[in-house]
Amino acid sequence: MQKDPRKILEIISEETRFEILKLLSQSGRYLTVAEIAERTGKDKKAIDKHLRILMENDLIKREFLEEEKAYGYYLTDFSSFLLSSLEKIFSGREIIEIENTEKEEVRVVRYDFKKIFKKYFGFMIILFGLFIGYGANIGILPRGNEPTKFLLMLLLVLIGIIYLFLMKIRK
């Protein structure tokens, strides 16, 4: 079943629902409505309403626990993957895993900002030099001291080219 990303984001963006998902993720076991309400400090009816919404969208499942005589709630594989991916994205760590769920394959794009910055730093220096050199001609920078701007442009373009050349040699 294809999930609507906009709808999923809307559902988990609600503070209580996100808090419930995090609790279930951290608990390592099933949690009952009473346990969730106690840990969040919210009313059981409110928790029950949020749990229903999460279940309707296949973000959590429930199972009847005989020993507690209550339903225990737990995350689906999709929710676990979604929460761990969000944590990695916002913690600045790389996302490098590809997981197969039972029904569909989930691919995660890899972002390594240090490598991206390192790879394009030479181009950024060259563009900055060109910006300084030609900024006055295209109306972005004020006119004046053109010889200094031209020399600075040449210096930055040269530094960028040398940087790109050295990076090519290291590979």
DSSP file with accessible surface (Angstrom, degrees, kcal/mol):
  #  RESIDUE AA STRUCTURE BP1 BP2  ACC     N-H-->O    O-->H-N    N-H-->O    O-->H-N    TCO  KAPPA ALPHA  PHI   PSI    X-CA   Y-CA   Z-CA
    1    1 A M              0   0  138      0, 0.0     2,-0.4     0, 0.0   102,-0.1   0.000 360.0 360.0 360.0 128.5    0.0    0.0    0.0
    2    2 A Q        -     0   0  160      1,-0.0     2,-0.3     2,-0.0   102,-0.0  -0.631 360.0-144.9 -78.5 129.0    1.4    3.4   -1.0
    3    3 A K        -     0   0   40     -2,-0.4     3,-0.1     4,-0.0    54,-0.0  -0.749  13.8-124.2 -95.6 142.4    1.5    5.9    1.8
    4    4 A D     >  -     0   0   90     -2,-0.3     4,-2.4     1,-0.2     5,-0.2  -0.759  17.9-155.4 -84.4 110.4    0.9    9.6    1.2
    5    5 A P  H  > S+     0   0   88      0, 0.0     4,-2.7     0, 0.0     5,-0.2   0.878  91.8  53.7 -56.6 -39.3    4.0   11.3    2.5
    6    6 A R  H  > S+     0   0  195      1,-0.2     4,-2.1     2,-0.2     5,-0.1   0.919 110.7  46.3 -62.9 -41.6    2.2   14.6    3.2
    7    7 A K  H  > S+     0   0  105      2,-0.2     4,-2.5    -3,-0.2    -1,-0.2   0.922 112.3  50.1 -68.5 -42.2   -0.5   12.9    5.2
    8    8 A I  H  X S+     0   0   10     -4,-2.4     4,-2.7     1,-0.2     5,-0.2   0.934 111.8  48.2 -61.9 -44.9    2.1   10.9    7.3
    9    9 A L  H  X S+     0   0   96     -4,-2.7     4,-1.3     1,-0.2    -1,-0.2   0.894 110.9  51.2 -64.0 -37.6    4.1   14.0    8.0
   10   10 A E  H  X S+     0   0  135     -4,-2.1     4,-0.5    -5,-0.2    -1,-0.2   0.920 111.4  48.4 -64.1 -41.6    0.9   15.8    9.0
   11   11 A I  H >< S+     0   0    9     -4,-2.5     3,-1.0     1,-0.2    -2,-0.2   0.942 115.7  41.2 -65.5 -47.9    0.0   13.0   11.4
   12   12 A I  H 3< S+     0   0    9     -4,-2.7    -1,-0.2     1,-0.2    -2,-0.2   0.642 101.1  72.0 -80.1 -11.1    3.4   12.7   13.1
   13   13 A S  H 3< S+     0   0   93     -4,-1.3     2,-0.3    -5,-0.2    -1,-0.2   0.697  73.0  99.3 -75.9 -15.5    3.9   16.5   13.3
   14   14 A E  S <X S-     0   0   59     -3,-1.0     4,-2.5    -4,-0.5     5,-0.3  -0.552  80.2-132.1 -71.4 129.0    1.2   16.6   16.0
   15   15 A E  H  > S+     0   0  144     -2,-0.3     4,-2.4     1,-0.2     5,-0.2   0.881  99.8  46.4 -55.5 -47.6    3.2   16.8   19.2
   16   16 A T  H  > S+     0   0   12      2,-0.2     4,-2.5     1,-0.2    -1,-0.2   0.924 113.3  49.3 -65.6 -42.3    1.3   14.1   21.2
   17   17 A R  H  > S+     0   0   32      2,-0.2     4,-2.5     1,-0.2    -1,-0.2   0.916 112.1  48.1 -64.5 -41.4    1.4   11.6   18.4
   18   18 A F  H  X S+     0   0   67     -4,-2.5     4,-2.5     1,-0.2    -1,-0.2   0.914 110.9  51.7 -64.7 -39.5    5.1   12.2   17.8
   19   19 A E  H  X S+     0   0   57     -4,-2.4     4,-2.5    -5,-0.3    -2,-0.2   0.902 109.3  50.5 -62.4 -40.3    5.7   11.8   21.6
   20   20 A I  H  X S+     0   0    0     -4,-2.5     4,-2.7     2,-0.2     5,-0.2   0.934 110.1  49.7 -63.2 -45.5    3.8    8.5   21.5
   21   21 A L  H  X S+     0   0    2     -4,-2.5     4,-2.3     1,-0.2    -2,-0.2   0.916 111.5  48.6 -60.6 -43.3    5.8    7.2   18.6
   22   22 A K  H  X S+     0   0   93     -4,-2.5     4,-2.4     2,-0.2    -1,-0.2   0.912 111.0  50.9 -63.4 -42.0    9.1    8.1   20.4
   23   23 A L  H  X S+     0   0   26     -4,-2.5     4,-1.8     2,-0.2    -2,-0.2   0.929 111.6  46.8 -59.7 -47.1    7.9    6.4   23.6
   24   24 A L  H  X S+     0   0   10     -4,-2.7     4,-0.9     1,-0.2     5,-0.3   0.883 112.5  51.2 -63.9 -36.3    7.0    3.2   21.7
   25   25 A S  H  < S+     0   0   63     -4,-2.3    -2,-0.2    -5,-0.2    -1,-0.2   0.905 115.4  40.8 -66.3 -40.8   10.4    3.4   20.0
   26   26 A Q  H  < S+     0   0  146     -4,-2.4    -1,-0.2     1,-0.2    -2,-0.2   0.715 103.0  69.2 -82.0 -21.1   12.3    3.8   23.2
   27   27 A S  H  < S-     0   0   30     -4,-1.8    -1,-0.2    -5,-0.2    -2,-0.2   0.855  80.0-151.1 -71.3 -36.3   10.3    1.3   25.3
   28   28 A G  S  < S+     0   0   76     -4,-0.9     2,-0.3     1,-0.2    -1,-0.1   0.594  70.9  54.8  76.5   5.8   11.5   -1.8   23.5
   29   29 A R  S    S-     0   0  110     -5,-0.3    -1,-0.2    44,-0.1    -2,-0.1  -0.944 100.2 -65.2-153.9 176.8    8.2   -3.5   24.4
   30   30 A Y        -     0   0   72     -2,-0.3     2,-0.4    -3,-0.1    44,-0.2  -0.404  45.9-156.3 -66.9 145.2    4.4   -3.1   24.1
   31   31 A L  B     -A   73   0A   0     42,-1.8    42,-3.0    -2,-0.1     2,-0.1  -0.983   6.5-138.6-124.7 140.9    2.9   -0.2   26.0
   32   32 A T     >  -     0   0    9     -2,-0.4     4,-2.5    40,-0.2     5,-0.2  -0.439  30.2-105.2 -87.8 168.3   -0.7    0.0   27.2
   33   33 A V  H  > S+     0   0   31     38,-0.5     4,-3.0     1,-0.2     5,-0.2   0.916 122.5  53.0 -58.6 -42.7   -2.9    3.2   27.0
   34   34 A A  H  > S+     0   0   42      1,-0.2     4,-2.4     2,-0.2    -1,-0.2   0.912 109.9  47.2 -62.1 -41.9   -2.5    3.6   30.8
   35   35 A E  H  > S+     0   0   37      2,-0.2     4,-2.5     1,-0.2    -1,-0.2   0.915 113.7  47.4 -66.6 -41.7    1.3    3.4   30.5
   36   36 A I  H  X S+     0   0    0     -4,-2.5     4,-2.1     2,-0.2     6,-0.3   0.934 112.6  49.1 -65.1 -44.0    1.4    5.9   27.6
   37   37 A A  H  X>S+     0   0    9     -4,-3.0     4,-1.8    -5,-0.2     5,-1.0   0.913 112.4  48.9 -61.8 -41.2   -0.9    8.3   29.4
   38   38 A E  H  <5S+     0   0  160     -4,-2.4    -2,-0.2    -5,-0.2    -1,-0.2   0.928 113.4  45.6 -65.1 -44.2    1.2    8.1   32.6
   39   39 A R  H  <5S+     0   0  121     -4,-2.5    -1,-0.2     1,-0.2    -2,-0.2   0.794 120.2  39.1 -71.9 -29.9    4.5    8.7   30.8
   40   40 A T  H  <5S-     0   0   16     -4,-2.1    -1,-0.2    -5,-0.2    -2,-0.2   0.649 101.3-129.3 -92.1 -18.1    3.1   11.6   28.7
   41   41 A G  T  <5 +     0   0   71     -4,-1.8     2,-0.2     1,-0.3    -3,-0.2   0.711  65.1 129.7  75.9  20.1    1.0   13.1   31.4
   42   42 A K      < -     0   0   75     -5,-1.0    -1,-0.3    -6,-0.3    -2,-0.1  -0.673  66.4 -89.7-105.8 163.0   -2.0   13.2   29.1
   43   43 A D     >  -     0   0  103     -2,-0.2     4,-2.4     1,-0.1     5,-0.2  -0.388  31.6-124.8 -68.0 144.0   -5.6   12.0   29.6
   44   44 A K  H  > S+     0   0  121      1,-0.2     4,-2.8     2,-0.2     5,-0.2   0.866 110.7  54.4 -60.4 -37.1   -6.3    8.4   28.6
   45   45 A K  H  > S+     0   0  168      2,-0.2     4,-2.1     1,-0.2    -1,-0.2   0.908 109.2  47.3 -64.5 -41.4   -9.1    9.5   26.2
   46   46 A A  H  > S+     0   0   35      2,-0.2     4,-2.3     1,-0.2    -2,-0.2   0.924 113.2  48.5 -65.0 -43.4   -6.8   11.9   24.4
   47   47 A I  H  X S+     0   0    0     -4,-2.4     4,-2.8     1,-0.2    -2,-0.2   0.927 109.7  52.6 -62.1 -44.0   -4.1    9.1   24.1
   48   48 A D  H  X S+     0   0   62     -4,-2.8     4,-2.2     1,-0.2    -1,-0.2   0.908 108.1  51.2 -59.2 -41.1   -6.7    6.7   22.8
   49   49 A K  H  X S+     0   0  103     -4,-2.1     4,-1.9     2,-0.2    -1,-0.2   0.942 112.6  45.4 -62.0 -45.2   -7.8    9.2   20.1
   50   50 A H  H  X S+     0   0   13     -4,-2.3     4,-2.5     1,-0.2    -2,-0.2   0.897 111.1  53.0 -67.6 -38.6   -4.2    9.6   19.0
   51   51 A L  H  X S+     0   0    0     -4,-2.8     4,-2.6     1,-0.2    -1,-0.2   0.900 106.9  53.0 -62.9 -39.3   -3.5    5.9   19.0
   52   52 A R  H  X S+     0   0  116     -4,-2.2     4,-2.7    -5,-0.2    -1,-0.2   0.923 109.7  48.1 -61.4 -44.0   -6.6    5.3   16.8
   53   53 A I  H  X S+     0   0   41     -4,-1.9     4,-1.2     1,-0.2    -2,-0.2   0.926 112.3  48.8 -63.3 -43.0   -5.3    7.9   14.3
   54   54 A L  H  <>S+     0   0    0     -4,-2.5     5,-2.8     1,-0.2     6,-0.8   0.892 113.1  47.6 -64.7 -39.3   -1.8    6.2   14.3
   55   55 A M  H ><5S+     0   0   46     -4,-2.6     3,-2.0     1,-0.2    -2,-0.2   0.905 106.0  57.2 -68.7 -41.1   -3.4    2.8   13.9
   56   56 A E  H 3<5S+     0   0  134     -4,-2.7    -1,-0.2     1,-0.3    -2,-0.2   0.789 110.5  45.5 -60.0 -26.6   -5.6    3.9   11.0
   57   57 A N  T 3<5S-     0   0   23     -4,-1.2    -1,-0.3    -3,-0.2    -2,-0.2   0.145 115.7-114.5-104.9  18.2   -2.5    5.1    9.1
   58   58 A D  T < 5S+     0   0   55     -3,-2.0    21,-0.3     2,-0.2    -3,-0.2   0.802  81.5 122.5  55.7  34.5   -0.5    1.9    9.9
   59   59 A L  S   <S+     0   0    0     -5,-2.8    17,-1.6     1,-0.2     2,-0.3   0.692  78.6  17.0 -94.1 -23.0    2.1    3.7   12.0
   60   60 A I  E     -B   75   0A   2     -6,-0.8     2,-0.3    15,-0.2    15,-0.2  -0.934  66.0-156.5-139.5 163.5    1.4    1.5   15.0
   61   61 A K  E     -B   74   0A  95     13,-2.8    13,-2.5    -2,-0.3     2,-0.3  -0.878  10.2-144.4-131.3 168.2   -0.3   -1.9   15.7
   62   62 A R  E     -B   73   0A 108     -2,-0.3     2,-0.3    11,-0.2    11,-0.2  -0.955   9.7-170.7-137.0 156.4   -1.8   -3.4   18.8
   63   63 A E  E     -B   72   0A  93      9,-2.2     9,-3.4    -2,-0.3     2,-0.4  -0.993  32.4-109.6-144.5 141.2   -2.1   -6.8   20.4
   64   64 A F  E     -B   71   0A  88     -2,-0.3     2,-0.7     7,-0.2     7,-0.2  -0.557  28.0-149.2 -75.9 127.4   -4.1   -8.0   23.3
   65   65 A L  E  >> -B   70   0A  13      5,-3.1     5,-1.3    -2,-0.4     4,-1.3  -0.867   5.8-163.3-100.2 110.6   -1.9   -8.7   26.3
   66   66 A E  T  45S+     0   0  119     -2,-0.7     3,-0.4     1,-0.2    -1,-0.2   0.912  87.3  53.5 -59.4 -45.9   -3.5  -11.5   28.4
   67   67 A E  T  45S+     0   0  151      1,-0.2    -1,-0.2     2,-0.1    -2,-0.0   0.808 119.7  33.2 -64.6 -28.4   -1.4  -10.9   31.5
   68   68 A E  T  45S-     0   0   81     -3,-0.4    -1,-0.2     2,-0.2    -2,-0.2   0.502  97.8-134.8-102.5  -8.7   -2.4   -7.2   31.6
   69   69 A K  T  <5S+     0   0  143     -4,-1.3     2,-0.3    -3,-0.4    -3,-0.2   0.899  73.7  92.1  54.2  42.5   -5.9   -7.6   30.3
   70   70 A A  E   <S- B   0  65A  32     -5,-1.3    -5,-3.1    -7,-0.1     2,-0.3  -0.972  84.2 -88.8-154.0 164.8   -5.3   -4.7   28.0
   71   71 A Y  E     - B   0  64A 101     -2,-0.3   -38,-0.5    -7,-0.2     2,-0.4  -0.621  34.2-149.4 -80.5 140.0   -4.1   -3.9   24.5
   72   72 A G  E     - B   0  63A   0     -9,-3.4    -9,-2.2    -2,-0.3     2,-0.3  -0.915  10.8-148.5-108.7 135.2   -0.4   -3.3   24.0
   73   73 A Y  E     +AB  31  62A   5    -42,-3.0   -42,-1.8    -2,-0.4     2,-0.3  -0.804  20.0 170.1-106.3 145.2    0.7   -0.9   21.3
   74   74 A Y  E     - B   0  61A  71    -13,-2.5   -13,-2.8    -2,-0.3     2,-0.2  -0.967  34.6 -93.9-148.5 162.4    3.9   -1.1   19.2
   75   75 A L  E     - B   0  60A  19     -2,-0.3   -15,-0.2   -15,-0.2     2,-0.1  -0.468  32.9-126.1 -77.8 147.8    5.5    0.5   16.2
   76   76 A T     >  -     0   0   14    -17,-1.6     4,-2.3    -2,-0.2     5,-0.2  -0.414  32.3-104.9 -78.4 166.9    5.2   -0.9   12.7
   77   77 A D  H  > S+     0   0   99      1,-0.2     4,-2.5     2,-0.2     5,-0.2   0.898 122.9  55.1 -59.9 -39.3    8.4   -1.5   10.8
   78   78 A F  H  > S+     0   0   47      1,-0.2     4,-2.9     2,-0.2    -1,-0.2   0.935 108.3  47.0 -60.1 -45.9    7.7    1.5    8.7
   79   79 A S  H  > S+     0   0    1    -21,-0.3     4,-2.9     2,-0.2     5,-0.2   0.904 111.1  51.5 -64.4 -41.6    7.4    3.8   11.8
   80   80 A S  H  X S+     0   0   53     -4,-2.3     4,-2.4     2,-0.2     5,-0.2   0.937 113.4  44.9 -59.8 -45.6   10.6    2.4   13.3
   81   81 A F  H  X S+     0   0   13     -4,-2.5     4,-2.5     2,-0.2    -2,-0.2   0.922 113.1  50.9 -64.3 -42.8   12.4    3.1   10.0
   82   82 A L  H  X S+     0   0   33     -4,-2.9     4,-2.6    -5,-0.2    -2,-0.2   0.942 112.3  45.9 -61.4 -47.0   10.8    6.6    9.7
   83   83 A L  H  X S+     0   0   15     -4,-2.9     4,-2.4     1,-0.2    -1,-0.2   0.915 113.3  48.5 -65.2 -42.7   11.8    7.6   13.3
   84   84 A S  H  X S+     0   0   37     -4,-2.4     4,-2.3    -5,-0.2    -1,-0.2   0.903 112.4  49.8 -66.4 -36.0   15.4    6.3   13.0
   85   85 A S  H  X S+     0   0   13     -4,-2.5     4,-2.6    -5,-0.2    -2,-0.2   0.927 110.8  48.9 -66.7 -43.2   15.8    8.1    9.6
   86   86 A L  H  X S+     0   0   38     -4,-2.6     4,-2.5     1,-0.2     5,-0.2   0.913 110.6  51.3 -61.6 -41.1   14.5   11.4   11.1
   87   87 A E  H  X S+     0   0  121     -4,-2.4     4,-1.3     1,-0.2     6,-0.3   0.930 111.7  46.7 -62.6 -42.6   16.8   11.0   14.0
   88   88 A K  H  X>S+     0   0   35     -4,-2.3     5,-1.0     2,-0.2     4,-0.6   0.904 112.2  50.5 -66.7 -40.5   19.8   10.5   11.7
   89   89 A I  H ><5S+     0   0   91     -4,-2.6     3,-0.8     1,-0.2    -2,-0.2   0.948 116.0  40.3 -62.2 -47.9   18.8   13.4    9.5
   90   90 A F  H 3<5S+     0   0  168     -4,-2.5    -1,-0.2     1,-0.2    -2,-0.2   0.625 111.1  56.9 -83.6  -9.4   18.4   15.8   12.3
   91   91 A S  H 3<5S-     0   0   63     -4,-1.3    -1,-0.2    -5,-0.2    -2,-0.2   0.520 111.0-118.8 -93.5  -7.0   21.5   14.6   14.3
   92   92 A G  T <<5 +     0   0   62     -3,-0.8    21,-0.2    -4,-0.6    -3,-0.2   0.454  68.4 135.1  88.0  -0.4   23.7   15.3   11.2
   93   93 A R      < -     0   0  130     -5,-1.0    -1,-0.3    -6,-0.3    -2,-0.1  -0.421  61.4 -96.2 -78.6 160.5   24.7   11.6   10.8
   94   94 A E        -     0   0   68     -2,-0.1     2,-0.6    -3,-0.1    -1,-0.1  -0.391  23.2-141.4 -72.0 150.7   24.8   10.0    7.5
   95   95 A I        +     0   0    8     16,-0.3    16,-0.2    14,-0.2    -1,-0.0  -0.962  39.8 149.0-109.4 112.9   21.9    7.9    6.2
   96   96 A I        +     0   0  108     -2,-0.6     2,-0.3    14,-0.1    -1,-0.1   0.313  32.8 105.6-127.5   7.0   23.5    5.0    4.4
   97   97 A E        -     0   0   53     12,-0.1    11,-0.5    10,-0.0     2,-0.4  -0.640  45.1-163.1 -98.5 150.7   21.0    2.1    4.9
   98   98 A I        -     0   0   98     -2,-0.3     2,-0.4     9,-0.1     9,-0.2  -0.999  17.3-167.6-125.0 126.0   18.6    0.6    2.5
   99   99 A E  E     -C  106   0B  71      7,-1.3     7,-2.1    -2,-0.4     2,-0.6  -0.891  16.0-145.5-118.7 148.7   15.9   -1.6    4.1
  100  100 A N  E     -C  105   0B 119     -2,-0.4     5,-0.2     5,-0.2     2,-0.2  -0.948  16.2-164.4-108.1 119.6   13.4   -4.0    2.7
  101  101 A T        -     0   0   32      3,-1.8     5,-0.0    -2,-0.6     0, 0.0  -0.454  40.2 -94.1 -88.9 177.2   10.1   -4.1    4.4
  102  102 A E  S    S+     0   0  170      1,-0.2     3,-0.1    -2,-0.2    -1,-0.1   0.893 118.0  21.4 -60.1 -41.5    7.7   -7.0    3.8
  103  103 A K  S    S+     0   0  176      1,-0.2     2,-0.3  -102,-0.1    -1,-0.2   0.772 126.5  18.8-103.4 -30.0    5.7   -5.3    1.0
  104  104 A E  S    S-     0   0   71   -103,-0.0    -3,-1.8     2,-0.0     2,-0.4  -0.977  70.6-112.1-146.0 155.7    7.9   -2.6   -0.5
  105  105 A E  E     -C  100   0B  91     -2,-0.3     2,-0.5    -5,-0.2    -5,-0.2  -0.729  25.1-155.0 -89.5 136.2   11.4   -1.5   -0.7
  106  106 A V  E     -C   99   0B  25     -7,-2.1    -7,-1.3    -2,-0.4     2,-0.4  -0.950   8.5-164.4-112.4 122.3   12.4    1.8    1.1
  107  107 A R        -     0   0  170     -2,-0.5     2,-0.5    -9,-0.2    -9,-0.1  -0.896   1.9-159.3-108.2 139.5   15.4    3.6   -0.3
  108  108 A V        -     0   0   30    -11,-0.5     2,-0.2    -2,-0.4    -2,-0.0  -0.960  17.8-127.3-119.7 131.2   17.1    6.3    1.7
  109  109 A V        -     0   0   88     -2,-0.5     2,-0.6     1,-0.1   -14,-0.2  -0.504  22.7-127.8 -75.9 142.7   19.3    8.9    0.0
  110  110 A R        -     0   0  129     -2,-0.2     2,-0.5   -14,-0.1   -14,-0.1  -0.812  25.1-175.8 -97.2 124.2   22.8    9.4    1.4
  111  111 A Y        +     0   0  124     -2,-0.6     2,-0.5   -16,-0.2   -16,-0.3  -0.975  11.2 172.1-120.4 118.1   23.9   12.8    2.4
  112  112 A D     >  -     0   0   31     -2,-0.5     4,-2.2     1,-0.1     3,-0.3  -0.870   9.5-172.9-122.6  94.6   27.4   13.4    3.5
  113  113 A F  H  > S+     0   0  143     -2,-0.5     4,-2.7     1,-0.2     5,-0.2   0.809  81.0  58.2 -64.7 -29.0   27.7   17.2    3.7
  114  114 A K  H  > S+     0   0  175      2,-0.2     4,-2.6     1,-0.2    -1,-0.2   0.932 109.5  44.6 -64.4 -44.3   31.4   17.2    4.5
  115  115 A K  H  > S+     0   0  121     -3,-0.3     4,-2.7     2,-0.2    -2,-0.2   0.902 113.6  50.2 -66.1 -41.3   32.1   15.3    1.2
  116  116 A I  H  X S+     0   0   75     -4,-2.2     4,-2.1     2,-0.2    -2,-0.2   0.944 113.0  46.1 -62.0 -45.8   29.7   17.5   -0.7
  117  117 A F  H  X S+     0   0  117     -4,-2.7     4,-1.1     1,-0.2    -2,-0.2   0.938 114.3  48.1 -62.1 -45.0   31.4   20.7    0.6
  118  118 A K  H  < S+     0   0  109     -4,-2.6     4,-0.4    -5,-0.2     3,-0.4   0.900 111.9  50.5 -62.9 -39.5   34.9   19.3    0.0
  119  119 A K  H  < S+     0   0  120     -4,-2.7     4,-0.3     1,-0.2    -1,-0.2   0.881 120.8  32.0 -67.2 -39.2   33.9   18.2   -3.5
  120  120 A Y  H  X S+     0   0  105     -4,-2.1     4,-2.3    -5,-0.2    -1,-0.2   0.374  88.0  99.7-104.6   6.6   32.5   21.6   -4.5
  121  121 A F  H  X S+     0   0   65     -4,-1.1     4,-2.4    -3,-0.4     5,-0.2   0.917  83.4  51.5 -59.9 -44.1   34.7   23.9   -2.5
  122  122 A G  H  > S+     0   0    0     -4,-0.4     4,-2.3     1,-0.2    -1,-0.2   0.920 110.6  48.3 -59.5 -43.4   36.9   24.7   -5.5
  123  123 A F  H  > S+     0   0  101     -4,-0.3     4,-2.8     1,-0.2    -1,-0.2   0.889 110.0  52.5 -65.0 -37.4   33.9   25.6   -7.6
  124  124 A M  H  X S+     0   0   81     -4,-2.3     4,-2.5     2,-0.2    -2,-0.2   0.906 109.2  49.1 -65.8 -39.6   32.5   27.8   -4.8
  125  125 A I  H  X S+     0   0   30     -4,-2.4     4,-2.4     2,-0.2    -2,-0.2   0.922 112.3  48.6 -64.3 -43.8   35.8   29.7   -4.6
  126  126 A I  H  X S+     0   0   32     -4,-2.3     4,-2.6     1,-0.2    -2,-0.2   0.943 112.8  47.3 -61.9 -46.3   35.9   30.2   -8.4
  127  127 A L  H  X S+     0   0  116     -4,-2.8     4,-2.6     1,-0.2    -2,-0.2   0.895 110.7  52.0 -63.4 -38.1   32.3   31.4   -8.4
  128  128 A F  H  X S+     0   0  109     -4,-2.5     4,-2.4     2,-0.2    -1,-0.2   0.917 109.7  49.9 -63.5 -41.6   33.0   33.8   -5.4
  129  129 A G  H  X S+     0   0    0     -4,-2.4     4,-2.8     1,-0.2    -2,-0.2   0.928 112.0  47.1 -61.6 -44.2   35.9   35.2   -7.4
  130  130 A L  H  X S+     0   0   68     -4,-2.6     4,-2.8     1,-0.2     5,-0.2   0.880 109.3  54.9 -65.5 -36.4   33.8   35.7  -10.5
  131  131 A F  H  X S+     0   0   79     -4,-2.6     4,-1.5    -5,-0.2    -1,-0.2   0.931 111.8  43.5 -60.5 -45.5   31.1   37.3   -8.3
  132  132 A I  H  < S+     0   0   23     -4,-2.4     4,-0.4     1,-0.2    -2,-0.2   0.931 117.0  46.9 -66.8 -42.6   33.6   39.8   -6.9
  133  133 A G  H  < S+     0   0   10     -4,-2.8    -2,-0.2     1,-0.2    -1,-0.2   0.880 128.3  22.4 -68.2 -39.4   35.1   40.5  -10.4
  134  134 A Y  H  X S+     0   0  114     -4,-2.8     4,-1.5    -5,-0.2     6,-0.2   0.386  92.4 100.5-111.8   2.6   31.9   40.9  -12.3
  135  135 A G  T  <>S+     0   0    0     -4,-1.5     5,-2.5    -5,-0.2     6,-1.3   0.871  85.3  49.1 -57.8 -37.8   29.5   41.9   -9.5
  136  136 A A  T >45S+     0   0    5     -4,-0.4     3,-0.8     4,-0.2    -1,-0.2   0.872 107.2  56.3 -71.2 -33.4   29.6   45.6  -10.4
  137  137 A N  T 345S+     0   0   89      1,-0.2    -1,-0.2    -4,-0.2    -2,-0.2   0.809 112.2  41.0 -69.0 -29.2   29.1   44.9  -14.1
  138  138 A I  T 3<5S-     0   0  116     -4,-1.5    -1,-0.2    -3,-0.1    -2,-0.2   0.326 118.8-107.5-103.2   7.4   25.8   43.0  -13.4
  139  139 A G  T < 5S+     0   0   64     -3,-0.8    -3,-0.2    -4,-0.3    -4,-0.1   0.633  91.0 107.5  84.9  15.0   24.6   45.5  -10.8
  140  140 A I  S   <S+     0   0   97     -5,-2.5    -4,-0.2    -6,-0.2    -5,-0.1   0.868  79.0  38.0 -90.5 -41.2   25.1   43.3   -7.7
  141  141 A L  S    S-     0   0   49     -6,-1.3    -2,-0.2   -10,-0.1    -1,-0.1  -0.789  93.2-102.4-107.9 154.4   28.1   45.1   -6.2
  142  142 A P        -     0   0  100      0, 0.0    -6,-0.1     0, 0.0    -5,-0.1  -0.370  40.3-106.9 -72.1 153.4   28.8   48.8   -6.2
  143  143 A R        +     0   0  166     -7,-0.1     2,-0.1    -8,-0.1    -8,-0.0  -0.386  69.2  87.8 -75.7 157.3   31.3   50.3   -8.7
  144  144 A G        +     0   0   40     -2,-0.1     5,-0.1     0, 0.0    -8,-0.1  -0.216  69.1  38.4 126.5 144.6   34.7   51.4   -7.5
  145  145 A N     >  +     0   0  111     -2,-0.1     4,-1.9     1,-0.1     3,-0.3   0.881  62.5 165.9  57.3  42.9   38.2   50.0   -7.0
  146  146 A E  H  >  +     0   0   61      1,-0.2     4,-2.7     2,-0.2     5,-0.2   0.866  66.8  57.3 -61.2 -39.6   37.9   47.8  -10.1
  147  147 A P  H  > S+     0   0   93      0, 0.0     4,-2.4     0, 0.0    -1,-0.2   0.924 108.8  47.2 -60.8 -38.5   41.6   47.0  -10.3
  148  148 A T  H  > S+     0   0   76     -3,-0.3     4,-2.6     2,-0.2     5,-0.2   0.919 112.2  49.5 -67.6 -42.0   41.5   45.5   -6.8
  149  149 A K  H  X S+     0   0   35     -4,-1.9     4,-2.5     2,-0.2    -1,-0.2   0.909 110.9  50.7 -62.0 -40.7   38.4   43.6   -7.5
  150  150 A F  H  X S+     0   0  104     -4,-2.7     4,-2.6     2,-0.2    -2,-0.2   0.928 111.5  46.8 -64.4 -44.1   39.9   42.2  -10.7
  151  151 A L  H  X S+     0   0  116     -4,-2.4     4,-2.5     2,-0.2    -2,-0.2   0.906 112.7  49.7 -65.3 -39.7   43.1   41.1   -8.9
  152  152 A L  H  X S+     0   0   71     -4,-2.6     4,-2.7     2,-0.2     5,-0.2   0.909 109.9  52.0 -64.7 -39.0   41.0   39.5   -6.1
  153  153 A M  H  X S+     0   0   11     -4,-2.5     4,-2.7    -5,-0.2     5,-0.3   0.951 110.4  47.4 -61.4 -47.9   39.0   37.7   -8.7
  154  154 A L  H  X S+     0   0   85     -4,-2.6     4,-2.5     1,-0.2    -2,-0.2   0.920 112.6  50.0 -59.8 -42.3   42.1   36.3  -10.4
  155  155 A L  H  X S+     0   0   94     -4,-2.5     4,-2.7     2,-0.2    -2,-0.2   0.941 113.2  44.7 -62.8 -47.3   43.5   35.2   -7.1
  156  156 A L  H  X S+     0   0   25     -4,-2.7     4,-2.6     2,-0.2    -2,-0.2   0.902 113.3  50.1 -67.1 -40.2   40.3   33.4   -6.0
  157  157 A V  H  X S+     0   0   33     -4,-2.7     4,-2.5    -5,-0.2    -1,-0.2   0.933 112.3  48.5 -63.3 -42.1   39.9   31.8   -9.4
  158  158 A L  H  X S+     0   0   99     -4,-2.5     4,-2.7    -5,-0.3     5,-0.2   0.930 111.4  49.2 -63.4 -44.8   43.5   30.6   -9.3
  159  159 A I  H  X S+     0   0   77     -4,-2.7     4,-2.7     1,-0.2    -1,-0.2   0.922 111.5  50.2 -61.0 -42.6   43.1   29.2   -5.8
  160  160 A G  H  X S+     0   0    0     -4,-2.6     4,-2.5     2,-0.2    -2,-0.2   0.918 111.4  47.5 -62.3 -42.9   39.9   27.4   -6.8
  161  161 A I  H  X S+     0   0   91     -4,-2.5     4,-2.6     2,-0.2    -2,-0.2   0.923 112.7  48.6 -65.7 -43.7   41.6   25.8   -9.8
  162  162 A I  H  X S+     0   0   84     -4,-2.7     4,-2.9     2,-0.2     5,-0.2   0.927 111.2  50.9 -62.0 -43.0   44.6   24.8   -7.7
  163  163 A Y  H  X S+     0   0   54     -4,-2.7     4,-2.4    -5,-0.2    -2,-0.2   0.941 111.8  46.7 -59.9 -47.8   42.3   23.3   -5.1
  164  164 A L  H  X S+     0   0   44     -4,-2.5     4,-2.0     1,-0.2    -1,-0.2   0.911 112.8  50.4 -61.9 -40.6   40.4   21.3   -7.8
  165  165 A F  H  X S+     0   0  127     -4,-2.6     4,-2.0     1,-0.2    -2,-0.2   0.930 111.4  47.5 -63.0 -45.8   43.6   20.1   -9.3
  166  166 A L  H  X S+     0   0   81     -4,-2.9     4,-1.9     1,-0.2    -1,-0.2   0.880 110.9  51.6 -64.8 -37.2   45.0   19.0   -6.0
  167  167 A M  H  X S+     0   0   35     -4,-2.4     4,-0.9    -5,-0.2    -1,-0.2   0.878 108.6  51.6 -66.8 -35.2   41.7   17.2   -5.2
  168  168 A K  H  < S+     0   0  154     -4,-2.0     3,-0.4    -5,-0.2    -2,-0.2   0.901 108.9  50.8 -67.2 -38.9   41.9   15.4   -8.6
  169  169 A I  H  < S+     0   0  105     -4,-2.0    -2,-0.2     1,-0.2    -1,-0.2   0.891 104.8  57.2 -66.8 -37.6   45.5   14.2   -7.8
  170  170 A R  H  <        0   0  181     -4,-1.9    -1,-0.2    -5,-0.2    -2,-0.2   0.752 360.0 360.0 -65.9 -25.8   44.5   12.8   -4.4
  171  171 A K     <        0   0  187     -4,-0.9    -1,-0.1    -3,-0.4    -2,-0.1   0.777 360.0 360.0 -73.7 360.0   41.9   10.5   -5.9
